[in-house]
Amino acid sequence: MEHYQTQTSRLTGTNYKEIYKKAINIYRNICRKTKRRAYIRSTYFKKSKIFLGPFWQHLEDKFSNNDKARRLKYYACALEIIEKSKINPTSKENIDKPSEIFHRFGGITRDQKSFYVQIKEDKRNGEKYLISIFPI
């Protein structure tokens, strides 16, 4: 799998609170641009919208603060991949729900750390959601 080389570096911080503040500020700046759900447009998906809200719900539900911090460090890099990457992701159908496809983009940060960005696509209405960001 090919990886996209990002120009942005990881978010810095020593604990979850510091990293969360930086990541949520990026998210709020995106939220200000629209009156409804926050989204960014993806080059790979022909400028279609990728909604960002489900990522924050998934993050709060599933993980400990250490794991949240580890994932949030890559938030700015993940947004760059979604916006600018033209590299084909690995895509597969959800085993539990055949109406969903998961797309996984690989990325490398400015300081040579590898990570993945996972996007869920609903086949019925074509909507796409940022689901997860995680280091390799």
Secondary structure, 3 states (H helix, E strand, C coil): CCEEECCCCCCCCCCHHHHHHHHHHHHHHHHCCCCCCCEEEECCCCCEEEECHHHHHHHHHHCCHHHHHHHHCCHHHHHHHHHHCCCCCEEEECCCCCCEEEEEEEEECCCCCEEEEEEEEECCCCCEEEEEEEEC
